[in-house]
Structures are given as structure tokens and as C-alpha cells.
Amino acid sequence: MRTFAGPDGTTWGVEVALPGSSNAMVIFRHPDGGSARRDRYNWFISSAPEARSVTSRLSPPRVLEKLDDATLALLFRRSMPVSRPAIEPNLALGIGGSAAGISRGIGRVKDSVTNDPDIP
């Protein structure tokens, strides 16, 4: 793991995970280490010749050594949080929260009068 100084002076840990043939996830680990809620990520897209081979895999250590400070700054500026807070504590995250409660009618809306999910 290497470090990156953010624009506000925070020193982030940087690691590379989930390598593919032409991309890899760059994870910025927040220094508090208490939870992953402050961690951020972005995708590094390789344009090297070996990226055209679908049977190859990028090497995380080699990607990390090739990332210069300017590239890390760009990736950090456009990075996204690893996790997001729940909109409501009782809703499941994923699929837009639609997986909360109606297993036989996922994607359907309950009728507001009869509370029946089978009524269109």
C-alpha cells in the first residue's frame, strides 16, 4: 500500500484491487480506519498493449507502482464513496431499495387502498 495526500491534507492509504484485463479498482482508505464509510474508490483504465488481451490480468502491485501523483490526484477527484448511508434504516440497499418487504412483487407497487401488491 502507498499513501496519497488529499487536497485537505488527509493522508489516504492507496491500494489496488479487482484487477481485470484492462482495469483495476483503486481504493483510497481513510486514515481513521474505524470503518469503510469514509473510504473512496475509482477505476483505473489501462491503455497498455496487454490490456487488449482478455485472458490477461493486470498486476495490482505493478498498477500501484505505475500510478504517479498526478494520476492519483485525478482518480481521487473523481472518486466515489465505497458505501452510502441508507435513505431509510428499514430499506434494503441495492436494486434502489426495492427489495424491501414484498418478495413476490418486487418491482410492483402496492395498491394504496387495499394494500394488495397484485393490483396494477
N, CA, C and O atoms as CSV, one atom per row, in Angstrom:
chain,resi,resn,atom,element,x,y,z
A,1,MET,N,N,0.850,-1.175,0.000
A,1,MET,CA,C,0.000,0.000,0.000
A,1,MET,C,C,0.897,1.239,0.000
A,1,MET,O,O,1.957,1.259,0.626
A,2,ARG,N,N,0.451,2.258,-0.709
A,2,ARG,CA,C,1.171,3.522,-0.688
A,2,ARG,C,C,0.241,4.602,-0.165
A,2,ARG,O,O,-0.929,4.331,0.105
A,3,THR,N,N,0.736,5.808,-0.019
A,3,THR,CA,C,-0.078,6.883,0.529
A,3,THR,C,C,-0.289,7.981,-0.506
A,3,THR,O,O,0.459,8.112,-1.474
A,4,PHE,N,N,-1.333,8.759,-0.265
A,4,PHE,CA,C,-1.673,9.886,-1.124
A,4,PHE,C,C,-2.173,11.011,-0.225
A,4,PHE,O,O,-3.033,10.793,0.627
A,5,ALA,N,N,-1.635,12.211,-0.415
A,5,ALA,CA,C,-2.077,13.372,0.353
A,5,ALA,C,C,-3.229,14.031,-0.386
A,5,ALA,O,O,-3.059,14.532,-1.498
A,6,GLY,N,N,-4.400,14.030,0.234
A,6,GLY,CA,C,-5.586,14.636,-0.361
A,6,GLY,C,C,-5.503,16.153,-0.347
A,6,GLY,O,O,-4.609,16.719,0.282
A,7,PRO,N,N,-6.423,16.818,-1.034
A,7,PRO,CA,C,-6.403,18.280,-1.119
A,7,PRO,C,C,-6.559,18.963,0.240
A,7,PRO,O,O,-6.106,20.093,0.417
A,8,ASP,N,N,-7.200,18.284,1.207
A,8,ASP,CA,C,-7.384,18.871,2.527
A,8,ASP,C,C,-6.271,18.493,3.501
A,8,ASP,O,O,-6.334,18.831,4.683
A,9,GLY,N,N,-5.247,17.789,2.999
A,9,GLY,CA,C,-4.116,17.394,3.837
A,9,GLY,C,C,-4.236,16.015,4.445
A,9,GLY,O,O,-3.301,15.549,5.097
A,10,THR,N,N,-5.354,15.355,4.251
A,10,THR,CA,C,-5.537,13.996,4.769
A,10,THR,C,C,-4.639,13.035,4.007
A,10,THR,O,O,-4.564,13.087,2.780
A,11,THR,N,N,-3.962,12.163,4.733
A,11,THR,CA,C,-3.098,11.166,4.108
A,11,THR,C,C,-3.874,9.860,3.964
A,11,THR,O,O,-4.143,9.175,4.950
A,12,TRP,N,N,-4.225,9.528,2.743
A,12,TRP,CA,C,-5.011,8.340,2.429
A,12,TRP,C,C,-4.084,7.184,2.101
A,12,TRP,O,O,-3.023,7.388,1.511
A,13,GLY,N,N,-4.469,5.983,2.472
A,13,GLY,CA,C,-3.793,4.785,2.008
A,13,GLY,C,C,-4.367,4.411,0.655
A,13,GLY,O,O,-5.575,4.522,0.447
A,14,VAL,N,N,-3.533,3.974,-0.263
A,14,VAL,CA,C,-3.992,3.627,-1.613
A,14,VAL,C,C,-3.658,2.159,-1.865
A,14,VAL,O,O,-2.534,1.715,-1.631
A,15,GLU,N,N,-4.653,1.415,-2.345
A,15,GLU,CA,C,-4.410,0.030,-2.745
A,15,GLU,C,C,-5.165,-0.269,-4.031
A,15,GLU,O,O,-6.102,0.444,-4.390
A,16,VAL,N,N,-4.761,-1.305,-4.706
A,16,VAL,CA,C,-5.374,-1.703,-5.971
A,16,VAL,C,C,-6.004,-3.072,-5.773
A,16,VAL,O,O,-5.381,-3.981,-5.225
A,17,ALA,N,N,-7.258,-3.212,-6.230
A,17,ALA,CA,C,-7.982,-4.470,-6.075
A,17,ALA,C,C,-8.775,-4.763,-7.344
A,17,ALA,O,O,-8.869,-3.917,-8.233
A,18,LEU,N,N,-9.336,-5.946,-7.422
A,18,LEU,CA,C,-10.198,-6.393,-8.519
A,18,LEU,C,C,-9.605,-6.139,-9.905
A,18,LEU,O,O,-10.237,-5.492,-10.740
A,19,PRO,N,N,-8.407,-6.641,-10.152
A,19,PRO,CA,C,-7.801,-6.396,-11.462
A,19,PRO,C,C,-8.526,-7.160,-12.565
A,19,PRO,O,O,-8.932,-8.309,-12.388
A,20,GLY,N,N,-8.675,-6.502,-13.688
A,20,GLY,CA,C,-9.227,-7.128,-14.889
A,20,GLY,C,C,-8.173,-7.103,-15.972
A,20,GLY,O,O,-6.996,-6.880,-15.691
A,21,SER,N,N,-8.580,-7.327,-17.200
A,21,SER,CA,C,-7.606,-7.300,-18.284
A,21,SER,C,C,-7.213,-5.866,-18.641
A,21,SER,O,O,-6.100,-5.623,-19.107
A,22,SER,N,N,-8.129,-4.917,-18.421
A,22,SER,CA,C,-7.809,-3.534,-18.784
A,22,SER,C,C,-8.129,-2.520,-17.690
A,22,SER,O,O,-7.915,-1.323,-17.881
A,23,ASN,N,N,-8.639,-2.977,-16.546
A,23,ASN,CA,C,-8.956,-2.036,-15.486
A,23,ASN,C,C,-8.706,-2.641,-14.111
A,23,ASN,O,O,-8.576,-3.857,-13.967
A,24,ALA,N,N,-8.641,-1.784,-13.115
A,24,ALA,CA,C,-8.472,-2.222,-11.731
A,24,ALA,C,C,-9.073,-1.153,-10.831
A,24,ALA,O,O,-9.060,0.031,-11.165
A,25,MET,N,N,-9.600,-1.577,-9.691
A,25,MET,CA,C,-10.184,-0.643,-8.744
A,25,MET,C,C,-9.076,-0.061,-7.866
A,25,MET,O,O,-8.274,-0.795,-7.289
A,26,VAL,N,N,-9.046,1.259,-7.776
A,26,VAL,CA,C,-8.107,1.950,-6.889
A,26,VAL,C,C,-8.910,2.394,-5.681
A,26,VAL,O,O,-9.865,3.160,-5.812
A,27,ILE,N,N,-8.525,1.914,-4.497
A,27,ILE,CA,C,-9.250,2.207,-3.264
A,27,ILE,C,C,-8.430,3.174,-2.427
A,27,ILE,O,O,-7.245,2.951,-2.175
A,28,PHE,N,N,-9.077,4.253,-1.998
A,28,PHE,CA,C,-8.462,5.239,-1.107
A,28,PHE,C,C,-8.998,4.973,0.294
A,28,PHE,O,O,-10.177,5.200,0.566
A,29,ARG,N,N,-8.130,4.492,1.184
A,29,ARG,CA,C,-8.523,4.134,2.553
A,29,ARG,C,C,-8.333,5.332,3.468
A,29,ARG,O,O,-7.243,5.899,3.540
A,30,HIS,N,N,-9.402,5.720,4.172
A,30,HIS,CA,C,-9.326,6.845,5.102
A,30,HIS,C,C,-8.443,6.460,6.281
A,30,HIS,O,O,-8.464,5.308,6.716
A,31,PRO,N,N,-7.659,7.414,6.808
A,31,PRO,CA,C,-6.701,7.067,7.862
A,31,PRO,C,C,-7.326,6.688,9.195
A,31,PRO,O,O,-6.650,6.056,10.007
A,32,ASP,N,N,-8.591,7.043,9.468
A,32,ASP,CA,C,-9.143,6.694,10.775
A,32,ASP,C,C,-9.308,5.193,10.954
A,32,ASP,O,O,-9.240,4.690,12.075
A,33,GLY,N,N,-9.527,4.465,9.844
A,33,GLY,CA,C,-9.586,3.006,9.899
A,33,GLY,C,C,-10.735,2.447,10.702
A,33,GLY,O,O,-10.869,1.228,10.807
A,34,GLY,N,N,-11.568,3.296,11.274
A,34,GLY,CA,C,-12.671,2.823,12.105
A,34,GLY,C,C,-13.728,2.073,11.319
A,34,GLY,O,O,-14.288,1.091,11.808
A,35,SER,N,N,-14.003,2.521,10.121
A,35,SER,CA,C,-14.972,1.852,9.260
A,35,SER,C,C,-14.655,2.209,7.815
A,35,SER,O,O,-13.811,3.063,7.539
A,36,ALA,N,N,-15.337,1.549,6.916
A,36,ALA,CA,C,-15.114,1.816,5.494
A,36,ALA,C,C,-16.004,2.941,4.985
A,36,ALA,O,O,-15.987,3.236,3.790
A,37,ARG,N,N,-16.774,3.569,5.849
A,37,ARG,CA,C,-17.732,4.585,5.407
A,37,ARG,C,C,-17.059,5.799,4.771
A,37,ARG,O,O,-17.681,6.486,3.961
A,38,ARG,N,N,-15.812,6.077,5.115
A,38,ARG,CA,C,-15.114,7.221,4.528
A,38,ARG,C,C,-14.182,6.828,3.384
A,38,ARG,O,O,-13.605,7.698,2.730
A,39,ASP,N,N,-14.032,5.539,3.138
A,39,ASP,CA,C,-13.181,5.091,2.039
A,39,ASP,C,C,-13.804,5.495,0.705
A,39,ASP,O,O,-15.019,5.662,0.595
A,40,ARG,N,N,-12.954,5.648,-0.297
A,40,ARG,CA,C,-13.397,6.063,-1.628
A,40,ARG,C,C,-12.769,5.136,-2.668
A,40,ARG,O,O,-11.786,4.455,-2.379
A,41,TYR,N,N,-13.332,5.109,-3.870
A,41,TYR,CA,C,-12.757,4.275,-4.930
A,41,TYR,C,C,-12.975,4.916,-6.291
A,41,TYR,O,O,-13.832,5.783,-6.466
A,42,ASN,N,N,-12.179,4.469,-7.240
A,42,ASN,CA,C,-12.334,4.837,-8.642
A,42,ASN,C,C,-11.709,3.719,-9.465
A,42,ASN,O,O,-10.973,2.888,-8.933
A,43,TRP,N,N,-12.000,3.698,-10.752
A,43,TRP,CA,C,-11.464,2.673,-11.636
A,43,TRP,C,C,-10.312,3.235,-12.456
A,43,TRP,O,O,-10.430,4.293,-13.074
A,44,PHE,N,N,-9.205,2.517,-12.453
A,44,PHE,CA,C,-8.060,2.837,-13.302
A,44,PHE,C,C,-8.239,2.041,-14.591
A,44,PHE,O,O,-8.406,0.822,-14.554
A,45,ILE,N,N,-8.204,2.723,-15.713
A,45,ILE,CA,C,-8.339,2.081,-17.024
A,45,ILE,C,C,-6.969,2.095,-17.706
A,45,ILE,O,O,-6.389,3.158,-17.931
A,46,SER,N,N,-6.460,0.911,-18.031
A,46,SER,CA,C,-5.148,0.793,-18.654
A,46,SER,C,C,-5.274,0.894,-20.175
A,46,SER,O,O,-6.214,0.371,-20.774
A,47,SER,N,N,-4.319,1.567,-20.772
A,47,SER,CA,C,-4.274,1.616,-22.236
A,47,SER,C,C,-3.021,0.917,-22.762
A,47,SER,O,O,-2.650,1.088,-23.923
A,48,ALA,N,N,-2.377,0.137,-21.908
A,48,ALA,CA,C,-1.182,-0.609,-22.309
A,48,ALA,C,C,-1.557,-1.687,-23.332
A,48,ALA,O,O,-2.712,-2.109,-23.382
A,49,PRO,N,N,-0.607,-2.130,-24.136
A,49,PRO,CA,C,-0.911,-3.152,-25.155
A,49,PRO,C,C,-1.508,-4.432,-24.574
A,49,PRO,O,O,-2.360,-5.056,-25.207
A,50,GLU,N,N,-1.075,-4.830,-23.378
A,50,GLU,CA,C,-1.601,-6.068,-22.794
A,50,GLU,C,C,-3.070,-5.938,-22.373
A,50,GLU,O,O,-3.721,-6.942,-22.085
A,51,ALA,N,N,-3.590,-4.712,-22.337
A,51,ALA,CA,C,-4.995,-4.503,-21.976
A,51,ALA,C,C,-5.937,-5.009,-23.055
A,51,ALA,O,O,-7.130,-5.173,-22.801
A,52,ARG,N,N,-5.431,-5.258,-24.244
A,52,ARG,CA,C,-6.270,-5.755,-25.334
A,52,ARG,C,C,-6.469,-7.269,-25.285
A,52,ARG,O,O,-7.260,-7.816,-26.053
A,53,SER,N,N,-5.771,-7.931,-24.407
A,53,SER,CA,C,-5.896,-9.383,-24.278
A,53,SER,C,C,-6.877,-9.704,-23.153
A,53,SER,O,O,-6.631,-9.369,-21.994
A,54,VAL,N,N,-7.982,-10.349,-23.496
A,54,VAL,CA,C,-8.991,-10.653,-22.482
A,54,VAL,C,C,-8.562,-11.764,-21.528
A,54,VAL,O,O,-9.197,-11.963,-20.493
A,55,THR,N,N,-7.499,-12.486,-21.858
A,55,THR,CA,C,-7.033,-13.555,-20.979
A,55,THR,C,C,-6.000,-13.075,-19.975
A,55,THR,O,O,-5.649,-13.814,-19.055
A,56,SER,N,N,-5.509,-11.860,-20.129
A,56,SER,CA,C,-4.509,-11.350,-19.191
A,56,SER,C,C,-5.185,-10.655,-18.020
A,56,SER,O,O,-6.370,-10.327,-18.086
A,57,ARG,N,N,-4.441,-10.433,-16.961
A,57,ARG,CA,C,-4.911,-9.704,-15.799
A,57,ARG,C,C,-3.844,-8.699,-15.414
A,57,ARG,O,O,-2.652,-9.005,-15.440
A,58,LEU,N,N,-4.279,-7.489,-15.053
A,58,LEU,CA,C,-3.329,-6.502,-14.547
A,58,LEU,C,C,-2.809,-6.969,-13.196
A,58,LEU,O,O,-3.519,-7.634,-12.442
A,59,SER,N,N,-1.589,-6.622,-12.903
A,59,SER,CA,C,-0.995,-6.960,-11.619
A,59,SER,C,C,-1.190,-5.778,-10.668
A,59,SER,O,O,-0.695,-4.687,-10.955
A,60,PRO,N,N,-1.902,-5.958,-9.536
A,60,PRO,CA,C,-2.114,-4.845,-8.612
A,60,PRO,C,C,-0.829,-4.142,-8.165
A,60,PRO,O,O,-0.809,-2.912,-8.122
A,61,PRO,N,N,0.252,-4.873,-7.830
A,61,PRO,CA,C,1.483,-4.158,-7.453
A,61,PRO,C,C,2.060,-3.317,-8.597
A,61,PRO,O,O,2.566,-2.218,-8.368
A,62,ARG,N,N,1.984,-3.830,-9.818
A,62,ARG,CA,C,2.509,-3.058,-10.962
A,62,ARG,C,C,1.648,-1.838,-11.255
A,62,ARG,O,O,2.176,-0.780,-11.598
A,63,VAL,N,N,0.328,-1.968,-11.126
A,63,VAL,CA,C,-0.555,-0.818,-11.323
A,63,VAL,C,C,-0.235,0.240,-10.274
A,63,VAL,O,O,-0.148,1.426,-10.594
A,64,LEU,N,N,-0.060,-0.181,-9.028
A,64,LEU,CA,C,0.220,0.756,-7.944
A,64,LEU,C,C,1.532,1.497,-8.166
A,64,LEU,O,O,1.626,2.694,-7.894
A,65,GLU,N,N,2.548,0.788,-8.661
A,65,GLU,CA,C,3.830,1.461,-8.904
A,65,GLU,C,C,3.776,2.391,-10.114
A,65,GLU,O,O,4.543,3.351,-10.186
A,66,LYS,N,N,2.884,2.123,-11.061
A,66,LYS,CA,C,2.766,2.973,-12.251
A,66,LYS,C,C,1.947,4.241,-11.997
A,66,LYS,O,O,2.042,5.195,-12.769
A,67,LEU,N,N,1.151,4.266,-10.936
A,67,LEU,CA,C,0.317,5.435,-10.638
A,67,LEU,C,C,1.182,6.558,-10.070
A,67,LEU,O,O,1.729,6.439,-8.973
A,68,ASP,N,N,1.299,7.642,-10.822
A,68,ASP,CA,C,2.048,8.790,-10.309
A,68,ASP,C,C,1.099,9.696,-9.515
A,68,ASP,O,O,-0.107,9.452,-9.460
A,69,ASP,N,N,1.657,10.733,-8.906
A,69,ASP,CA,C,0.855,11.610,-8.057
A,69,ASP,C,C,-0.245,12.331,-8.838
A,69,ASP,O,O,-1.345,12.522,-8.319
A,70,ALA,N,N,0.039,12.730,-10.073
A,70,ALA,CA,C,-0.971,13.424,-10.885
A,70,ALA,C,C,-2.145,12.499,-11.206
A,70,ALA,O,O,-3.300,12.921,-11.153
A,71,THR,N,N,-1.855,11.246,-11.536
A,71,THR,CA,C,-2.912,10.291,-11.836
A,71,THR,C,C,-3.726,9.984,-10.589
A,71,THR,O,O,-4.952,9.894,-10.650
A,72,LEU,N,N,-3.042,9.823,-9.450
A,72,LEU,CA,C,-3.760,9.588,-8.195
A,72,LEU,C,C,-4.664,10.773,-7.847
A,72,LEU,O,O,-5.786,10.579,-7.380
A,73,ALA,N,N,-4.182,11.988,-8.070
A,73,ALA,CA,C,-4.986,13.177,-7.785
A,73,ALA,C,C,-6.236,13.201,-8.667
A,73,ALA,O,O,-7.321,13.540,-8.197
A,74,LEU,N,N,-6.086,12.844,-9.934
A,74,LEU,CA,C,-7.225,12.800,-10.841
A,74,LEU,C,C,-8.218,11.720,-10.414
A,74,LEU,O,O,-9.425,11.961,-10.377
A,75,LEU,N,N,-7.712,10.536,-10.092
A,75,LEU,CA,C,-8.585,9.456,-9.644
A,75,LEU,C,C,-9.303,9.838,-8.353
A,75,LEU,O,O,-10.485,9.537,-8.191
A,76,PHE,N,N,-8.600,10.498,-7.437
A,76,PHE,CA,C,-9.217,10.890,-6.173
A,76,PHE,C,C,-10.299,11.945,-6.391
A,76,PHE,O,O,-11.369,11.874,-5.786
A,77,ARG,N,N,-10.023,12.922,-7.255
A,77,ARG,CA,C,-11.003,13.981,-7.528
A,77,ARG,C,C,-12.315,13.421,-8.046
A,77,ARG,O,O,-13.385,13.950,-7.746
A,78,ARG,N,N,-12.234,12.358,-8.819
A,78,ARG,CA,C,-13.432,11.760,-9.415
A,78,ARG,C,C,-13.888,10.507,-8.668
A,78,ARG,O,O,-14.713,9.752,-9.183
A,79,SER,N,N,-13.371,10.276,-7.476
A,79,SER,CA,C,-13.694,9.056,-6.735
A,79,SER,C,C,-15.088,9.132,-6.112
A,79,SER,O,O,-15.678,10.205,-5.983
A,80,MET,N,N,-15.589,7.964,-5.733
A,80,MET,CA,C,-16.916,7.826,-5.150
A,80,MET,C,C,-16.794,7.129,-3.801
A,80,MET,O,O,-15.847,6.373,-3.585
A,81,PRO,N,N,-17.731,7.369,-2.894
A,81,PRO,CA,C,-17.702,6.651,-1.612
A,81,PRO,C,C,-17.895,5.149,-1.827
A,81,PRO,O,O,-18.643,4.730,-2.710
A,82,VAL,N,N,-17.219,4.354,-1.018
A,82,VAL,CA,C,-17.374,2.908,-1.105
A,82,VAL,C,C,-18.773,2.512,-0.646
A,82,VAL,O,O,-19.377,1.608,-1.223
A,83,SER,N,N,-19.285,3.162,0.365
A,83,SER,CA,C,-20.629,2.870,0.844
A,83,SER,C,C,-21.420,4.160,0.934
A,83,SER,O,O,-20.855,5.252,0.996
A,84,ARG,N,N,-22.733,4.014,0.940
A,84,ARG,CA,C,-23.568,5.193,1.082
A,84,ARG,C,C,-24.531,4.957,2.231
A,84,ARG,O,O,-24.880,3.811,2.514
A,85,PRO,N,N,-24.970,6.023,2.902
A,85,PRO,CA,C,-25.911,5.827,4.006
A,85,PRO,C,C,-27.276,5.394,3.480
A,85,PRO,O,O,-27.675,5.760,2.374
A,86,ALA,N,N,-27.975,4.618,4.281
A,86,ALA,CA,C,-29.318,4.193,3.904
A,86,ALA,C,C,-30.253,5.394,3.926
A,86,ALA,O,O,-30.140,6.258,4.795
A,87,ILE,N,N,-31.167,5.448,2.981
A,87,ILE,CA,C,-32.160,6.522,2.937
A,87,ILE,C,C,-33.106,6.368,4.122
A,87,ILE,O,O,-33.382,7.332,4.835
A,88,GLU,N,N,-33.594,5.171,4.322
A,88,GLU,CA,C,-34.392,4.830,5.488
A,88,GLU,C,C,-33.759,3.592,6.097
A,88,GLU,O,O,-33.339,2.698,5.362
A,89,PRO,N,N,-33.681,3.516,7.419
A,89,PRO,CA,C,-32.998,2.362,8.028
A,89,PRO,C,C,-33.660,1.021,7.747
A,89,PRO,O,O,-32.995,-0.010,7.848
A,90,ASN,N,N,-34.943,0.992,7.398
A,90,ASN,CA,C,-35.634,-0.279,7.175
A,90,ASN,C,C,-35.616,-0.748,5.732
A,90,ASN,O,O,-36.125,-1.828,5.434
A,91,LEU,N,N,-35.037,0.042,4.820
A,91,LEU,CA,C,-34.992,-0.358,3.421
A,91,LEU,C,C,-33.698,-1.083,3.109
A,91,LEU,O,O,-32.632,-0.713,3.602
A,92,ALA,N,N,-33.796,-2.101,2.299
A,92,ALA,CA,C,-32.598,-2.805,1.846
A,92,ALA,C,C,-31.910,-1.963,0.788
A,92,ALA,O,O,-32.569,-1.375,-0.069
A,93,LEU,N,N,-30.596,-1.904,0.845
A,93,LEU,CA,C,-29.849,-1.203,-0.197
A,93,LEU,C,C,-29.641,-2.146,-1.364
A,93,LEU,O,O,-29.631,-3.364,-1.186
A,94,GLY,N,N,-29.482,-1.613,-2.513
A,94,GLY,CA,C,-29.335,-2.429,-3.707
A,94,GLY,C,C,-30.670,-2.464,-4.431
A,94,GLY,O,O,-31.725,-2.402,-3.800
A,95,ILE,N,N,-30.629,-2.560,-5.715
A,95,ILE,CA,C,-31.805,-2.506,-6.579
A,95,ILE,C,C,-32.658,-1.281,-6.209
A,95,ILE,O,O,-33.886,-1.321,-6.282
A,96,GLY,N,N,-31.988,-0.209,-5.814
A,96,GLY,CA,C,-32.706,1.014,-5.494
A,96,GLY,C,C,-33.577,0.913,-4.257
A,96,GLY,O,O,-34.488,1.722,-4.084
A,97,GLY,N,N,-33.323,-0.058,-3.390
A,97,GLY,CA,C,-34.140,-0.214,-2.194
A,97,GLY,C,C,-35.448,-0.939,-2.463
A,97,GLY,O,O,-36.286,-1.026,-1.565
A,98,SER,N,N,-35.655,-1.462,-3.669
A,98,SER,CA,C,-36.935,-2.076,-3.996
A,98,SER,C,C,-37.085,-3.480,-3.431
A,98,SER,O,O,-38.151,-4.081,-3.563
A,99,ALA,N,N,-36.055,-4.008,-2.814
A,99,ALA,CA,C,-36.131,-5.357,-2.274
A,99,ALA,C,C,-36.583,-5.353,-0.824
A,99,ALA,O,O,-36.264,-6.274,-0.072
A,100,ALA,N,N,-37.318,-4.334,-0.424
A,100,ALA,CA,C,-37.721,-4.220,0.974
A,100,ALA,C,C,-39.154,-4.679,1.166
A,100,ALA,O,O,-40.084,-3.893,0.984
A,101,GLY,N,N,-39.343,-5.908,1.521
A,101,GLY,CA,C,-40.627,-6.327,2.023
A,101,GLY,C,C,-41.534,-7.161,1.143
A,101,GLY,O,O,-42.204,-8.044,1.678
A,102,ILE,N,N,-41.610,-6.960,-0.144
A,102,ILE,CA,C,-42.572,-7.691,-0.968
A,102,ILE,C,C,-41.806,-8.675,-1.850
A,102,ILE,O,O,-41.377,-8.320,-2.948
A,103,SER,N,N,-41.636,-9.892,-1.381
A,103,SER,CA,C,-40.819,-10.839,-2.138
A,103,SER,C,C,-41.517,-11.311,-3.410
A,103,SER,O,O,-40.846,-11.550,-4.414
A,104,ARG,N,N,-42.827,-11.452,-3.400
A,104,ARG,CA,C,-43.498,-11.948,-4.600
A,104,ARG,C,C,-43.810,-10.829,-5.578
A,104,ARG,O,O,-44.224,-11.100,-6.705
A,105,GLY,N,N,-43.622,-9.587,-5.179
A,105,GLY,CA,C,-43.967,-8.490,-6.064
A,105,GLY,C,C,-42.882,-7.459,-6.204
A,105,GLY,O,O,-43.168,-6.266,-6.303
A,106,ILE,N,N,-41.621,-7.904,-6.214
A,106,ILE,CA,C,-40.524,-6.944,-6.360
A,106,ILE,C,C,-40.703,-6.216,-7.685
A,106,ILE,O,O,-40.878,-6.836,-8.734
A,107,GLY,N,N,-40.658,-4.928,-7.620
A,107,GLY,CA,C,-40.847,-4.126,-8.806
A,107,GLY,C,C,-42.284,-3.668,-8.983
A,107,GLY,O,O,-42.578,-2.854,-9.859
A,108,ARG,N,N,-43.176,-4.186,-8.156
A,108,ARG,CA,C,-44.581,-3.772,-8.218
A,108,ARG,C,C,-44.848,-2.750,-7.123
A,108,ARG,O,O,-44.104,-2.656,-6.147
A,109,VAL,N,N,-45.901,-2.003,-7.295
A,109,VAL,CA,C,-46.308,-1.015,-6.307
A,109,VAL,C,C,-47.591,-1.503,-5.661
A,109,VAL,O,O,-48.504,-1.955,-6.351
A,110,LYS,N,N,-47.664,-1.413,-4.337
A,110,LYS,CA,C,-48.886,-1.810,-3.646
A,110,LYS,C,C,-50.006,-0.827,-3.960
A,110,LYS,O,O,-49.776,0.372,-4.117
A,111,ASP,N,N,-51.231,-1.362,-4.049
A,111,ASP,CA,C,-52.393,-0.504,-4.177
A,111,ASP,C,C,-52.580,0.217,-2.845
A,111,ASP,O,O,-52.577,-0.420,-1.792
A,112,SER,N,N,-52.741,1.527,-2.882
A,112,SER,CA,C,-52.779,2.313,-1.651
A,112,SER,C,C,-54.057,2.098,-0.846
A,112,SER,O,O,-54.075,2.379,0.353
A,113,VAL,N,N,-55.126,1.607,-1.474
A,113,VAL,CA,C,-56.388,1.407,-0.758
A,113,VAL,C,C,-56.444,0.025,-0.142
A,113,VAL,O,O,-56.717,-0.111,1.050
A,114,THR,N,N,-56.188,-1.008,-0.940
A,114,THR,CA,C,-56.329,-2.380,-0.448
A,114,THR,C,C,-55.013,-2.955,0.063
A,114,THR,O,O,-55.014,-4.021,0.678
A,115,ASN,N,N,-53.908,-2.287,-0.172
A,115,ASN,CA,C,-52.592,-2.766,0.230
A,115,ASN,C,C,-52.220,-4.072,-0.451
A,115,ASN,O,O,-51.391,-4.822,0.064
A,116,ASP,N,N,-52.821,-4.354,-1.604
A,116,ASP,CA,C,-52.596,-5.587,-2.358
A,116,ASP,C,C,-51.569,-5.339,-3.459
A,116,ASP,O,O,-51.801,-4.495,-4.324
A,117,PRO,N,N,-50.421,-6.058,-3.452
A,117,PRO,CA,C,-49.409,-5.833,-4.478
A,117,PRO,C,C,-49.784,-6.381,-5.849
A,117,PRO,O,O,-49.121,-6.060,-6.836
A,118,ASP,N,N,-50.851,-7.215,-5.938
A,118,ASP,CA,C,-51.218,-7.808,-7.229
A,118,ASP,C,C,-52.122,-6.918,-8.068
A,118,ASP,O,O,-52.338,-7.196,-9.248
A,119,ILE,N,N,-52.646,-5.867,-7.486
A,119,ILE,CA,C,-53.497,-4.944,-8.243
A,119,ILE,C,C,-52.590,-3.964,-8.989
A,119,ILE,O,O,-51.760,-3.303,-8.365
A,120,PRO,N,N,-52.734,-3.859,-10.311
A,120,PRO,CA,C,-51.850,-2.960,-11.082
A,120,PRO,C,C,-52.116,-1.499,-10.767
A,120,PRO,O,O,-51.463,-0.618,-11.326
